[in-house]
Amino acid sequence: MLDTNKPHATTMQIEIKEIIRDHDTLQVRTEIAPKTVEAYARSMKAGSIFPPVTLYRVEDRLYLVDGFHRVEAAEAMLEAQGKHSQTISAEVFEGTIGDAIAAAAVANTSNGKQMKKKEYRNSFRMLGKSGKLAGMDSRSIASVMNYVVSHVTIWKWANEDFPGLLEAKPKKGEKPDFNQERFTDSMTPQEIEQRAAVSSILQASRLLFEGRVTDEEALHDMASTAKDILEKAQELGGDPDFDVYA
């Protein structure tokens, strides 16, 4: 069952390069909004203080669960200023991958840019995969999601996405099993780290092919980095002609 009491966090400066940004597993939003990143970067450059981003430390890996736009903006601003040490203020929690996924799922239900309906569904699905909803009813889940959707919608989504997640009410005198962990994401921290690496490359590729990367220096950086990545991936056994969808 999801523990709604937020655990203790330590606020510290973290090297941005140490932060794992998995847009597929730990990001509810369908995409990073370039205009939001640009606006944040301008505000940061002007001296505005932003809230710390939220990280979860799992097996000595730091996973970003809230603050994707802030990290992108801080990174862009610091690179533009030519700063070699790129850090950002972060609240660091200790936990499991399930804890990180659950925290990421509800992060934007109470702050940041309003989410789209599809993103609310993503939020619910992430909660379901976190393994933290066992024993909860639809009203309790709606509360966890800060009532961005109704308990009726939660019931509908649960039956479609996770059949059996919401069981019938217990008979009089019976208590639900709150210790049962179901629908747990079987991915390990190592697998999520590798997915984060691929996700970042795919995001860069999408922005490039959509014509949203036009700065000459940025294009040179991307070309050089892509060459290094290709060489290293081939050295480790990667095949650029391998069809992953075959």
C-alpha positions in Angstrom: 0.0 0.0 0.0 1.2 3.5 -0.8 2.7 5.4 2.1 1.4 8.9 1.8 3.8 10.2 4.5 6.8 11.7 2.6 10.1 10.3 3.8 12.9 12.5 5.1 15.0 14.1 2.4 18.5 15.7 2.3 18.8 18.9 0.3 22.2 19.2 -1.4 23.9 20.4 -4.6 24.2 17.5 -7.1 26.2 17.3 -10.3 23.8 17.3 -13.2 25.8 14.6 -15.0 25.2 12.2 -12.1 21.4 12.5 -12.5 19.6 9.7 -14.4 16.8 11.1 -16.4 14.5 8.3 -17.6 11.8 10.0 -19.7 10.1 6.6 -20.3 9.9 5.2 -16.8 10.0 8.2 -14.5 8.4 11.0 -16.5 4.6 11.4 -16.7 4.6 14.2 -19.3 4.6 13.1 -22.9 7.4 15.4 -23.8 9.7 18.2 -22.6 8.4 21.6 -23.6 11.2 23.6 -25.2 9.5 26.9 -24.5 9.2 26.0 -20.8 12.9 25.1 -20.7 13.8 28.4 -22.4 11.7 30.4 -20.0 13.2 28.7 -16.9 16.7 29.2 -18.2 16.1 32.9 -18.7 14.7 33.2 -15.2 17.6 31.3 -13.7 20.1 33.5 -15.6 18.3 36.6 -14.2 18.8 35.2 -10.7 15.5 33.6 -9.9 15.6 30.8 -7.3 13.7 27.6 -8.2 12.6 24.9 -5.8 15.0 21.9 -5.5 14.4 19.1 -7.9 13.5 15.7 -6.5 15.8 12.7 -6.7 15.6 9.1 -5.4 18.8 7.3 -4.5 18.5 3.6 -5.4 21.6 1.4 -5.1 23.8 4.5 -5.3 22.1 5.7 -8.4 20.3 9.1 -8.5 17.0 9.0 -10.3 15.1 12.3 -11.2 11.4 12.0 -10.3 10.4 15.7 -10.4 12.0 18.6 -12.1 12.8 17.5 -15.7 12.3 21.0 -17.1 14.3 22.6 -14.3 17.3 20.2 -14.9 17.2 20.8 -18.7 17.1 24.6 -18.1 19.9 24.6 -15.5 22.1 22.5 -17.8 21.4 24.8 -20.8 22.1 27.9 -18.8 25.3 26.7 -17.2 26.6 25.3 -20.5 25.9 28.7 -22.2 27.9 30.4 -19.4 30.8 28.0 -20.0 30.7 26.6 -16.4 32.5 23.3 -16.0 30.9 22.4 -12.7 27.2 22.0 -13.4 25.2 21.4 -10.2 21.6 21.9 -9.2 19.9 22.0 -5.8 18.1 18.7 -5.1 16.0 17.0 -2.4 17.4 13.5 -2.2 15.3 10.6 -0.9 16.4 7.1 -0.1 14.1 4.3 -1.5 13.4 1.6 -4.0 12.6 1.8 -7.7 8.9 1.4 -6.7 9.2 4.4 -4.4 10.8 6.4 -7.2 8.1 5.5 -9.8 5.3 6.2 -7.3 6.8 9.6 -6.5 7.3 10.5 -10.1 3.7 9.5 -10.9 2.1 12.0 -8.6 4.7 14.8 -8.8 3.0 16.9 -11.4 -0.5 16.4 -10.1 0.1 19.2 -7.5 2.6 21.4 -9.2 4.1 22.6 -12.5 2.3 23.0 -15.8 -1.2 21.5 -15.9 -1.1 18.0 -17.3 -3.0 16.7 -20.3 -5.7 14.0 -19.9 -3.3 11.4 -21.5 -0.7 12.4 -18.8 -3.2 11.8 -16.0 -3.6 8.3 -17.4 0.2 7.9 -17.5 0.3 9.0 -13.9 -2.2 6.3 -12.9 -0.4 3.6 -14.9 2.9 4.5 -13.3 1.3 4.2 -9.8 -0.1 0.8 -10.8 3.3 -0.4 -12.0 5.0 0.8 -8.8 3.3 -1.9 -6.8 2.1 0.6 -4.2 -1.6 0.5 -4.7 -2.4 -2.9 -3.3 -5.3 -2.8 -0.8 -6.4 0.8 -1.8 -9.8 1.7 -3.2 -10.6 4.1 -6.0 -11.3 7.0 -3.7 -8.0 6.6 -1.9 -6.1 6.4 -5.2 -7.9 9.6 -6.4 -6.8 11.3 -3.2 -3.2 10.2 -3.8 -3.5 11.8 -7.2 -4.7 15.0 -5.7 -8.2 14.5 -7.2 -7.0 15.5 -10.7 -9.5 12.7 -11.8 -12.5 11.3 -10.1 -12.7 8.0 -8.2 -15.1 6.8 -11.0 -12.4 7.4 -13.6 -9.9 5.6 -11.4 -12.2 2.6 -11.2 -12.6 2.5 -15.0 -8.9 2.8 -15.6 -8.0 0.2 -13.0 -10.4 -2.4 -14.6 -8.9 -1.6 -18.0 -5.2 -1.4 -17.1 -4.8 -3.6 -14.0 -7.7 -6.1 -13.8 -8.0 -7.3 -10.2 -6.2 -4.3 -8.7 -9.5 -3.0 -7.1 -11.1 -5.9 -5.4 -14.6 -6.1 -4.1 -15.1 -4.6 -0.7 -14.2 -7.1 2.1 -17.0 -8.8 3.9 -18.0 -7.6 7.4 -15.2 -8.5 9.8 -12.6 -9.1 7.0 -9.7 -6.9 6.4 -7.9 -6.3 3.1 -4.4 -7.5 2.7 -2.4 -4.2 2.7 0.9 -6.0 2.6 0.5 -7.6 -0.8 2.6 -6.0 -3.5 1.2 -6.5 -6.9 1.9 -5.2 -10.4 5.4 -4.4 -9.4 7.6 -3.2 -12.2 10.2 -6.0 -12.6 12.8 -3.6 -14.0 16.0 -3.4 -12.0 17.9 -0.1 -11.3 20.5 -1.2 -13.9 17.8 -1.7 -16.6 16.2 1.7 -15.9 19.6 3.3 -16.1 20.2 1.8 -19.5 16.7 2.8 -20.7 17.4 6.3 -19.5 20.5 6.4 -21.7 18.6 5.3 -24.8 15.7 7.6 -23.9 18.1 10.6 -23.9 19.5 9.7 -27.3 16.1 9.2 -28.8 15.0 12.6 -27.4 18.0 14.3 -28.9 17.3 12.6 -32.2 13.7 13.6 -32.2 14.5 17.3 -31.6 17.2 17.2 -34.3 14.9 15.7 -37.0 12.1 18.0 -36.1 14.4 20.9 -36.8 14.3 22.2 -33.3 18.1 22.2 -32.9 19.5 25.0 -35.1 22.4 26.5 -33.1 25.6 25.8 -35.0 27.7 25.0 -31.8 25.0 22.7 -30.6 24.9 20.9 -33.9 28.7 20.4 -33.7 28.4 19.1 -30.2 25.7 16.6 -31.2 27.7 15.4 -34.2 30.9 14.9 -32.2 29.0 13.2 -29.4 27.1 11.0 -31.8 30.4 9.9 -33.4 31.9 9.0 -30.0 28.7 7.1 -29.0 28.7 5.1 -32.2 32.4 4.1 -31.9 32.0 3.1 -28.2 28.7 1.2 -28.8 30.3 -0.7 -31.7 33.4 -1.5 -29.6 31.0 -3.0 -27.0 29.2 -5.1 -29.5 26.5 -2.8 -30.8 25.4 -3.1 -34.4 24.1 0.1 -36.1 22.3 -2.0 -38.7 20.5 -4.2 -36.1 16.7 -3.8 -36.4 15.4 -3.8 -32.8 11.8 -3.9 -34.1 12.2 -7.0 -36.3 
